[in-house]
Amino acid sequence: MEQRAKAAASIGLLAYTGEPNAGTYASEYIQDLYDILLLPDISAKVKILVLQGLAGICYINYNNQNKAKDLNLTDAVLACLEDDKVSSSDKPEGILVKSWTCYFLTVMCYNNIPYIKILHEKGGEMLENKLELLASLDWSSWPCNYAELLSSLLGFQKSQNTSNT
């Protein structure tokens, strides 16, 4: 399973760095990656590799984002955030899965209002609370705090600021 996940991450990287046709060819693997995420008891490493692959395949590719949306990939990805605990004392690989989940969801939300609406419908308050907890963790090894960015894209921070005044 890990070899398939490594291949998925490589396909995502090729889609991300390649020409537009690379994304078209990579879209053929979205279903396979979705199927892997649905498997019970997959390791954190496999989840991370799959999320990396999906992020690369869907990055700035509206057609691939729509294909992922049509497969109801949102449910499988949100499940990666649903662990009860989120704290800096969690296992590093568990936090890394959640970090890559935030990155992938951020990729899916850029210039994709229908996907933002889906996340509001399916994630709701659970997603808002998880993002708030994740945003408080150390993101220093990442280009930015993707939990905070995703929360902002979804308008969660705006509603918090409004309620404080």
matplotlib code that plots the C-alpha trace (Angstrom):
import matplotlib.pyplot as plt

x = [0.0, 2.8, 4.3, 1.0, 0.8, 4.4, 3.4, 0.4, 2.6, 4.8, 1.9, 0.7, 4.1, 4.2, 0.7, 1.8, 5.1, 4.1, 2.2, -1.6, -1.9, -0.1, -3.1, -5.5, -3.6, -3.2, -7.0, -7.3, -5.9, -8.2, -10.6, -7.8, -6.6, -10.1, -10.3, -7.1, -8.4, -11.4, -9.4, -9.6, -6.5, -4.2, -1.1, -0.5, 2.4, 0.0, -2.6, 0.1, 1.3, -2.2, -3.1, 0.2, -0.8, -4.3, -3.1, -0.7, -3.3, -6.0, -3.7, -5.0, -6.9, -10.6, -11.5, -9.7, -11.2, -14.6, -13.8, -12.7, -15.8, -18.1, -16.5, -17.5, -13.9, -14.7, -16.1, -13.0, -10.7, -12.7, -12.5, -8.7, -9.5, -12.1, -9.7, -10.8, -7.6, -5.6, -2.6, 1.1, 1.5, -0.2, 2.0, 3.9, 2.5, -1.1, -0.5, 1.2, -1.9, -4.1, -1.6, -1.7, -5.5, -5.6, -3.3, -5.4, -8.6, -7.0, -6.0, -9.6, -11.1, -9.0, -11.3, -13.9, -16.9, -19.0, -16.3, -16.4, -20.1, -19.7, -17.1, -19.6, -22.3, -20.3, -17.7, -19.7, -18.9, -16.7, -14.4, -14.4, -13.4, -10.7, -9.2, -9.1, -7.2, -4.9, -4.2, -2.7, -0.1, 3.4, 3.4, 7.0, 8.1, 5.4, 5.2, 2.1, -0.4, -2.8, -5.4, -5.6, -5.7, -8.4, -10.4, -10.1, -11.1, -14.2, -15.1, -14.8, -12.4, -14.7, -17.6, -15.4, -14.3, -17.9, -19.1, -16.3, -17.4]
y = [0.0, 2.4, 1.9, 2.9, 5.9, 6.9, 6.6, 8.8, 11.5, 11.4, 11.7, 14.7, 16.3, 15.7, 17.3, 20.2, 20.9, 19.7, 21.4, 21.6, 18.2, 16.6, 17.5, 16.0, 12.7, 12.7, 13.1, 9.4, 8.6, 10.6, 7.7, 5.4, 7.8, 8.2, 4.4, 4.3, 7.0, 4.8, 1.8, 1.0, 1.2, 2.8, 4.3, 8.0, 7.8, 6.4, 9.1, 11.8, 10.5, 10.3, 13.8, 15.1, 13.4, 14.8, 18.3, 18.2, 16.8, 19.4, 22.5, 25.2, 22.7, 23.4, 20.3, 18.0, 19.8, 19.2, 15.5, 15.2, 17.0, 14.7, 11.7, 13.1, 13.1, 15.7, 13.1, 11.0, 14.0, 15.5, 12.1, 12.8, 15.7, 13.9, 12.4, 13.5, 15.1, 17.8, 19.1, 19.6, 16.4, 14.2, 11.9, 13.9, 11.8, 12.4, 16.1, 15.9, 14.1, 17.0, 19.6, 18.0, 17.8, 21.5, 22.1, 19.9, 21.6, 25.0, 24.0, 22.9, 26.1, 28.6, 30.1, 27.3, 28.8, 25.6, 23.7, 26.3, 25.8, 22.0, 22.3, 24.5, 22.0, 18.9, 20.2, 22.9, 23.5, 20.5, 21.8, 25.3, 23.9, 21.7, 24.5, 26.7, 24.1, 23.3, 27.0, 27.2, 24.5, 25.2, 25.7, 27.0, 24.3, 25.2, 28.2, 29.4, 28.3, 26.4, 25.8, 29.6, 30.3, 27.7, 29.1, 32.6, 31.3, 29.6, 32.9, 31.3, 34.0, 36.7, 35.4, 35.1, 38.7, 39.9, 38.1, 39.6, 43.2]
z = [0.0, 0.8, -2.7, -4.2, -2.0, -2.9, -6.6, -5.9, -4.3, -7.4, -9.7, -7.8, -8.0, -11.8, -12.1, -10.0, -11.8, -15.3, -18.1, -18.0, -19.8, -16.9, -14.6, -17.1, -17.1, -13.4, -12.9, -13.8, -10.4, -8.2, -7.8, -6.8, -4.2, -2.9, -2.6, -0.6, 1.9, 2.5, 3.5, 7.2, 9.3, 6.7, 8.2, 8.8, 6.3, 3.6, 4.3, 4.1, 0.7, -0.7, 0.5, -1.1, -4.3, -4.3, -3.5, -6.4, -8.8, -7.8, -7.4, -9.7, -11.7, -11.5, -13.6, -11.2, -8.2, -9.6, -10.2, -6.6, -5.5, -7.6, -5.9, -2.5, -1.5, 1.1, 3.5, 3.4, 3.8, 6.7, 8.4, 8.6, 11.0, 13.1, 15.7, 19.2, 20.3, 18.6, 20.6, 20.3, 22.4, 19.7, 17.7, 15.1, 12.2, 13.4, 13.4, 10.0, 8.6, 9.9, 8.5, 5.0, 5.3, 5.9, 2.9, 0.6, 1.7, 1.1, -2.4, -3.0, -1.8, -3.8, -6.5, -5.9, -4.1, -4.6, -2.6, 0.1, 0.4, 0.6, 3.4, 5.3, 4.8, 5.6, 8.1, 9.9, 13.5, 13.8, 11.0, 12.5, 15.9, 14.5, 12.4, 15.5, 17.4, 14.5, 13.9, 17.4, 16.7, 15.5, 11.7, 11.5, 9.1, 6.6, 4.3, 6.2, 8.8, 6.5, 9.3, 9.8, 6.1, 5.5, 8.4, 6.8, 3.4, 4.9, 6.7, 10.2, 11.5, 10.3, 12.3, 15.4, 15.1, 14.6, 17.7, 19.8, 19.1]

ax = plt.figure().add_subplot(projection="3d")
ax.plot(x, y, z, "-o")
ax.set_aspect("equal")
plt.show()
